[in-house]
Amino acid sequence: MKLKFSHVDVLVQDLEEACRYYARVFSARISRTLDWQRDGLHVRYAIVMFGAERLMLVQPFTGNLKALMDSNGEGTIYRHCYSTPDIEAAYDELIDAGVQPENENGKPLSRDDLQTPSGTRIIWLPKRFGHFSIELLEEKELEAFIKDAFAEESAQIF
């Protein structure tokens, strides 16, 4: 499977405060604030760019990520994210390896249901080591999503 590292996801209590911190301390670029709601999970998040490096700051309101932050605290890195040129081929390779891809709530994910609320295609590997998970995203869709999140007219200034 061809993978390229994309970013880590970090839980924060106050998204705006965390964005201001990275913008001030590292002169990071901060995307517009995005919202994800589906099946009991609700988070707000932003992409932080340090040159070519990036991370996602995630403020959870409900669901498994809220429970994780309540138990482990702010600053928890809970996911490494990778892009792949063909998400369906990655799905098939995982199935062939005996790994059932999941959705954001840890439920089995079918090959026909890879779409996210943002429109990108995505899969998660089951958590095997505590709360840590791995996310796979289709590369072209991910890069278009990030470009849109940083579009000049929609980017936030902290």
N, C-alpha and C positions, 0 to 999 in steps of 0.2 A: 504494500500500500504506500503510495507516495503522499507524504505529509510535510507540511511546512509550519513551523511555529508561528502563531499569530499573536496571542496575548494571554494574560492571566486575568481572572475575575477576582475582585476583592470586595468584601462586604464592608459597607460604611454606614454609620448611624445618620449622618447628615451629608447628603450628596453635594449640596452647594458649598459647604465648608471644606469638604475634601477637595473639590475642584479648585477652589480658591487657593488652597495650600499648594497644590502641585503647580498651578499657574504661577504663583508667586515665587516659590522656592526653586523650581527648575525651568521657569519660563515655558512650561508645557502648553501645548495647544489643547483646548478642551472643546469637545463636540457639543452640539445642542443636547439637551436632556431628552432622553427617550423613555418610553413607557412600555412595559410588557405585562399583559394580563391574559391569563388563560387557565382554566381548570383550577381555580383557587390560588394560583400563584400571581402575585402582583409585586412588581419591582419598578423602580426608576433607575436609570443608569446613564452614564456618560463615558465616552472614550477619551482617554488621556494619551497624548502623543508626545514623546521625547525624541525628537529627530524621527528615525524610522521605527523606534520601539513604541509599543503601546500597551496599555492595560485598560480594563473596564472597571470602573467604580460602580458598585451596585448597592442601592439602598432598598432593602426588602420591607414590604408592608404586611404581606400575608404569605402563607405557604411554607414549604420546606426550608427556604432560605431565611425566612424570618425566624423560624425555630432554630436554625443553625447559628445565626448571629446571637440570638438570645442565650444559647448555651455556650458558644465559643468566643463571642465578643467581636467587636469591631476590628477590622484589619485581617480577618480570616481570609486567606487565599484558599479557595475551595475548588478551583477549576483551572486546568491548562487547556488552551484552545489551539487547535491546529486547522489549517485549511488543506483541502485536497482538490485536485482538478476535477474529480468525478465522484460526487457524493453517493451516487447509486452503486458504483463499483466498490466504493469503500464499504457500503452497507453489505453488499454481497460477500465481500472478503471477510467481514466480521461474522456473518452467519456461517460461512464455510469453516471459520475457526472455532465455531461453537459459542460465539458471543452474541446475545440478543440485544441489539441497540434499543435504547429507551428514549422516552420523551423527558421533558424538564421535571416531571413529577415521578420519575422512576418506573413508569409503566411501559410495557413492551410497545415498541414502535414498528409499524408496518412500513414496508418500502414505499407504499403509496401515500404515506402521511408524513413526509419529511418537511413540510412547509411550516414556517414560524409566523407569529403575528407580524413580523417586520417584512416578510416575504422571502427571506433567505431560506435555503434548505440546510437542515442541521440534524445531527444525531448525537446522542450521548452514550458513552460506554457505561455499563453498570458500575456502581461504586464497589470497589474491591478492598480498598485500604482506607477505612474510616470514612470521613466525609468527602474525600478527594475524588473528583471525577475528571474525565477527559471529554471534550467536546470536539466534534468534527464539523466543519462548515465547507460548503462549496466555495472554492477560491474566487471565481469571478463574481459571484453574488455577494460575497463578503466584502470584497474590495469596492464594489459599487455602493454597497450599504454604507461603508465607512466614508467614502467620498461624499455621499449625500449628507451624512451626519455632520461633516465639516464644511458643507457648502457655505460660502461667505454670508449669504443672506440669512442662514439659519443658525450659524455658530454663536455661542454665547461668549460674552466677555466677562471675565472675572477680575 
